[in-house]
Amino acid sequence: MFSTFYNESIRKLVIGFGSLFNNLNIREFDSDGTETQRVRVPITYSPKEKFIARLNEGGSIVEDQTKVKAILPRMGFDITGINYDPTRTINKLKRMKNAGATVDSMFHEVPYNISFGLYLFTSSIDENLQLVEQILPFFAPEFVVTLNMNTVHPKVDVPVVLSNVTIQEDYEGDFFNRRFVSSTLEFLAKSYVYGPISRKTVETGGIITAITGDFYNQLTADSTDKSNVTSSFGVTGDAITGTKNSVYYPAQGRTS
């Protein structure tokens, strides 16, 4: 029943989601309001708990091993859930095709809602709010990402919906503990997963692009003797748009 295939549809969604936030910056100003520094915030795929554990670890130098404290600000994201969406269900038995030199076909896509968590870690509340305000205006409440899923679906629009934002500041601990401010943004991507792709070349069972035919003067006429042909016809077509012109006598491929 099952076969081995990998369309990378979820992987492409993860890359597309992360690329939305890879150009966020934090700016610092002096007392006159002049910008003194601009820092681009790095983003990695990692769960929130791992970030917090890394931030709580201190730096140390033991013999020839040096451990550097995690530098803020930083961002991380991960997948928090994958759920089937019955409201977007379509006929799964219908096949989609993409015609060209080769014909790729597959059954219809299956809708799945994929949940993401985006985590912002900064050393001050002002830096955290800078990042939040660079994100919120683009989600009202959704932002559409166009992805190239496969050869049959080269352009798929995936709405990414922002569902919740929480900001947390850690006050617990003594003066030796590191203080940081974290924000959690919850997103829902209305995406799809795809089954295996069947590929055929035009020469071995693809779409017919041209035909030629001859009319003979009698049913028992020798088909190799072109003198028995009373008329001929030919039709050329386009594999994508259908027939684009018809050519009658002399037929396509005929010289007389």
N, C-alpha and C positions, 0 to 999 in steps of 0.2 A: 504493500500500500504506500509506504513512505519511500522517498528517494533522497539522495544526497544532493543538496543545492544550497547556495548562499547568495542572496541578492544584496546583502548589506543594507537593507532598507532601514533598520533600526540604527545601525552604525552611522549612516549618512544623516539621519535625523539628529543624532547626538552631536555630530560635527557641526551641522547647521545651527543647532541651538547654541552651542558654545561660541560660535563665531559672532553671534549677535552682541556679545559682551566683551569682545577682545580688544576694544579700542576705548575703554573708559579711563579717564584721567582724574587725578586729584590735584587741585591747585592750592598753593599757599600764598598768602598776601602779607605785606607789611602793614604798619599803622596807617600809611597813606593810601592803602587800597591798591598798591602796585603788586602785580604778580611777581613773586620771587622764585617760585619753583613749580614745575609741573611733572607729576609722576604718573606714568602709565601703570595701571594695576594689572598684575599677571593673573591669569585664570587657569585652573587645572581641573581635571576630572577627579574628584575625591569626595568621600562622604564627610558630613559635617563633624562627626565625632573624631575622625582622624585629624582634622584641622585643629580642633580644640585641644586634643592630646598633644599635638606638636607645639602649639602655642604655650601650653603650660610647662613644657620642658625648658629648662634653662640652658644657657651655654656653658661649656666646660672645656678645659684643656687637660688631658690626661696623657702624659708621656708624648708620643708622637701623633696622638689623635686629637683633633680639634673639632668641637661640636659648636656650630653657630646657631644662635637663637633665630627662630623664624622671624622674618622681616615683614612688617605690616606697612601698607595695606595689602591684602590678598583676597582673591575670590576663588570659590570652588563650586562645582555643581555635580549632580549625579541623578540617576533614574531612581524614582521612589515607588513607581508602580506601573504596571501594564494591564489594562482592562479592556475587554471587548465592548464595542459600542453598538448595541442593537438598533439604535435610531438611525444609523447610516448604512444599514444592511441593504445590499442589492443582490440581484441574481448572480450567484457564484458560479453557475454552470455556463454562463455566456463567456465566450473567448474574445480577447482583445488581440488585434494584430497590428504590426508595424511592417509595412512592405517596403522593399527596396531591392538591392542586390540579393539580400537574403530576407526571408520572411520569418519574423519572430512572433510567436503567439503564446498566450498564457490565459489562464482563467482570471476572472475578475478579482480585484484586490479585496482584502478583508479589513474592515475598519477597526482600528484599535486606538484607544486613548492612552497616551504615554505621559505619565506625570514626572515632572522635573522639580528639583529643589536647587535654588541658587543661593549661595551663602556669601555674605560680605563681611570681612573682618578688617576693622580699622582700630587705630589707637585712640581716636577721639570721636565724639558724636558728630562734629561738624564734617569730618571726612566721610563718615558713614552716610550722612544726609546728602552730601555731594553725589555719591554714587547712586543713591536711591532716586534722586531727582533727575539723573541722566537716563534712568530706565523708565520710570512711570509714564511720562508723556507719550511714549510710543505704544503703550498698551491701553486701548480704550474700548473694551478691555482686551482686544486681541491684536496680534501682529502676524501678518501672513508671510510665511517663508516659502520660497519656491525651490524645490529640490529636484535633481535629476536622479530618479529612483532606478530606472533600468532602460533598456532599449525600447520597450513597449510604452513606458511612461516617462518620457524625457523631461516633462515639466509637470510637477505635482504641487499644488498650492496647499500648504499645511498651516491652518490657523493655530497660533500659539496664544493661549488665553492666560492672563495673569489673574489668579484667583485669591491670593492672600499675601499680605506683607506684615511681618512682625519684626520689631527692633528690640534687642535685649542688651542691657549693660550690666556687666558683672561687678557687683560691689563687694562681694564676699572675699575674705582672706585678709592677711596682714599686709604691711607696707612692702614686703619683699615679693609678693605675688604680682604678676604682670596683669595690668588692666587692659581690657580690649572691649570693643563694642561690636556686636554681631547683628546682622539682619538676615532674615530668611524670607525669600520670595518663592512662592509656590506657583508653578505653571502647569498647564495642561495642553499637550500637543495633540490635535485631532489628526492622526496620521493613519497609515495603512501598512499592512504587510502583504507580501506577494509570494505566490507559489513558483514552481519551476517554470522555466522558459523553454519552449520547443522551437528549434531553429531548423529551417529548411532553405536550401538554395532554390533559385527560380528554375534551374535546369532539372531538378530532381523532385518536382512536385510543388513549385511555387505558383504564383499568379501568372496566368497567361497574358502576355503583353502584345502578341500579334498572331494573326491567322492568315493563311492564304488558301484559295480554293480554285478548282478548275471545273468547267462544264464541258463534257465530251459529247461528240456527235452520236454516240450510241453506248449502250450499257456495257457491251463487251469490248469496247475500244481498248487498245493497248495504252496504258498510262505512261509508258516511257516514250511514246511517240507523240511529240507535241503538236504534230500536224492534225491530230484528232481533237484538239482543244478548240471549241467554238467561242468560248469566252472565259474570262477568269476574273477573280476579284481578290482584294486584300484589305484587311482592316488592321490598323496599328492602334495601340492603346497605351495608356499610362497606368502603371501599377498602383498609383496613389489616387488619381482623380478619375480613372475610367477612360473610356474611348475619347480621344481628342481629335481624330480625323479619320475619314474613310477614303480609301483610294481604290478606284475601280480601274478597269482595263487600261494599260497593262497592270497586272497584279503585282504585289510586292514580291520582289525576287525574280520576276520574269523580265526577260530582255526583249521579248517579241510577243 
